[in-house]
Amino acid sequence: MRGSPLFFCLFSMSCWLNLMPTAGDKIFHFGSCRVSLSMTEIRAGFSAIKANIQSRDPIRSLSILSHPHSLHKVKSSDRCCITHQLFTFYVDKVFKHCRTEDSFVNRKISSIANSFLSARRKLGQCREQNNCVCGEESREKFKQILANYEGLNVTSAAMKSLGELDILLDWMEKSR
């Protein structure tokens, strides 16, 4: 058992390092869950492609994420649930259908998608541990987002949703 203290020390240090955010990461509190994200990296990637993506949006009079079903009015107890739903929505529906002829834009989309995938996984684990449930209001808000998305063809809806990513990012930062 002489190696046990050394093993315990190394194991503890490894766990501690995995919990620490890396440079540029911010800790977000979504209800009882905490998730670190590199918002700087996500915003930089989105800024680099925003004009290109938004120029592909054929319907400017409709918004998928904003008013009248604004995210800004979600109760703090529902943030864990709706954030997980939104990460899942972006990973499963939006990023999958956002391919362009521009490899630079595709790489940026892929990078943002990977960040969302990682955050969704962390948030999902936390939700399971803390038994986070969605309240009726957040379920209705998410249903409206899906209805807005599904009212368009898949490619248009995906590009519009990606073009509105700053709405989601702003909400996440304000709810920190």
C-alpha distance (Angstrom), angle and dihedral (degrees) to the residues before:
residue distance angle dihedral
M1 . . .
R2 3.82 . .
G3 3.80 90.5 .
S4 3.80 93.7 53.2
P5 3.84 98.4 88.2
L6 3.79 91.0 48.9
F7 3.80 91.6 47.4
F8 3.81 91.4 47.4
C9 3.82 91.0 49.4
L10 3.80 93.2 49.5
F11 3.81 92.3 44.1
S12 3.82 91.7 49.7
M13 3.79 91.7 48.3
S14 3.81 90.8 49.3
C15 3.81 92.1 51.4
W16 3.80 91.5 46.8
L17 3.81 92.4 50.8
N18 3.81 91.6 49.6
L19 3.79 90.3 54.7
M20 3.79 94.5 49.5
P21 3.78 117.4 91.3
T22 3.77 116.1 -120.6
A23 3.80 122.6 -121.3
G24 3.78 110.4 -61.5
D25 3.79 93.9 17.9
K26 3.78 120.6 127.2
I27 3.77 125.7 -156.3
F28 3.80 113.3 -125.3
H29 3.79 123.3 -161.7
F30 3.78 112.1 -147.5
G31 3.77 103.5 179.0
S32 3.80 105.8 -61.2
C33 3.82 92.9 -15.4
R34 3.79 127.9 92.0
V35 3.79 121.9 -158.1
S36 3.79 129.2 176.4
L37 3.79 117.7 -140.9
S38 3.77 133.5 174.1
M39 3.77 95.1 -124.6
T40 3.80 90.2 171.9
E41 3.81 90.7 59.2
I42 3.81 93.7 44.4
R43 3.81 93.2 47.8
A44 3.81 92.3 45.9
G45 3.80 91.0 51.3
F46 3.79 92.2 46.8
S47 3.82 93.3 45.8
A48 3.78 89.8 53.4
I49 3.82 92.2 57.6
K50 3.81 104.1 24.6
A51 3.82 97.1 100.6
N52 3.80 91.7 46.0
I53 3.82 93.2 49.2
Q54 3.80 95.7 43.0
S55 3.80 91.3 49.9
R56 3.83 87.0 61.6
D57 3.82 92.2 58.1
P58 3.80 107.2 106.2
I59 3.83 96.2 -175.5
R60 3.79 111.9 56.2
S61 3.80 95.9 165.0
L62 3.83 93.7 70.0
S63 3.78 128.9 66.9
I64 3.77 124.9 -164.2
L65 3.82 99.1 -162.8
S66 3.78 107.1 28.1
H67 3.81 141.8 69.4
P68 3.02 137.3 12.2
H69 3.81 89.0 29.5
S70 3.77 95.9 37.5
L71 3.77 121.2 -178.7
H72 3.80 89.8 -142.9
K73 3.79 91.6 79.3
V74 3.82 96.8 55.2
K75 3.80 112.7 125.2
S76 3.79 114.5 -113.0
S77 3.83 90.1 -119.7
D78 3.84 89.2 59.4
R79 3.81 97.0 47.2
C80 3.80 93.8 91.1
C81 3.77 92.5 54.2
I82 3.79 100.1 42.0
T83 3.81 92.7 42.6
H84 3.80 90.1 54.0
Q85 3.81 89.4 48.0
L86 3.81 90.7 50.1
F87 3.81 93.3 48.1
T88 3.81 88.3 49.8
F89 3.81 90.6 46.9
Y90 3.81 91.9 52.4
V91 3.81 94.5 43.6
D92 3.82 97.3 43.5
K93 3.79 102.2 33.7
V94 3.79 112.9 16.1
F95 3.80 109.1 38.1
K96 3.82 91.7 40.9
H97 3.79 91.6 62.6
C98 3.81 100.1 38.7
R99 3.78 104.2 95.8
T100 3.75 122.8 141.6
E101 3.78 136.1 179.7
D102 3.83 87.9 -110.0
S103 3.82 112.3 90.4
F104 3.83 91.9 -162.2
V105 3.82 90.8 57.3
N106 3.81 91.1 45.2
R107 3.82 91.4 52.1
K108 3.81 91.2 51.1
I109 3.81 91.3 48.5
S110 3.80 89.7 49.6
S111 3.80 91.7 50.4
I112 3.82 92.4 51.0
A113 3.81 90.0 45.5
N114 3.81 90.9 53.4
S115 3.81 90.5 51.8
F116 3.81 90.3 50.9
L117 3.80 91.9 46.3
S118 3.80 91.4 53.2
A119 3.82 92.5 46.3
R120 3.80 91.3 47.5
R121 3.79 90.6 53.1
K122 3.83 92.5 50.0
L123 3.79 92.5 45.1
G124 3.80 91.6 47.3
Q125 3.80 91.1 53.9
C126 3.78 90.9 49.6
R127 3.81 92.2 47.2
E128 3.80 90.2 54.1
Q129 3.80 92.8 49.2
N130 3.80 94.4 46.2
N131 3.81 98.2 35.8
C132 3.80 92.9 -127.1
V133 3.77 111.7 -168.9
C134 3.77 130.7 -171.2
G135 3.75 119.7 -113.7
E136 3.79 120.0 -135.7
E137 3.80 93.6 -103.1
S138 3.81 94.4 54.9
R139 3.82 91.3 44.6
E140 3.81 88.7 54.6
K141 3.81 92.2 47.8
F142 3.79 91.3 51.3
K143 3.83 91.9 46.3
Q144 3.80 88.4 54.7
I145 3.81 91.4 50.1
L146 3.81 89.7 51.7
A147 3.82 91.5 46.8
N148 3.82 90.4 51.5
Y149 3.81 90.1 48.8
E150 3.79 96.0 45.1
G151 3.81 91.5 48.3
L152 3.82 89.0 72.9
N153 3.78 132.3 56.8
V154 3.79 112.8 -86.7
T155 3.81 98.8 -105.3
S156 3.81 95.1 44.5
A157 3.80 91.4 46.3
A158 3.80 92.1 48.9
M159 3.82 93.7 48.8
K160 3.81 91.4 46.0
S161 3.81 91.3 49.5
L162 3.79 91.7 48.3
G163 3.80 89.8 47.7
E164 3.81 88.4 55.1
L165 3.80 93.8 51.1
D166 3.80 90.1 111.9
I167 3.83 88.9 64.7
L168 3.81 89.5 58.4
L169 3.81 93.6 43.0
D170 3.82 91.8 49.4
W171 3.82 90.2 50.2
M172 3.78 91.5 49.3
E173 3.80 92.4 50.8
K174 3.80 93.5 46.2
S175 3.79 91.6 50.0
R176 3.81 93.4 50.8
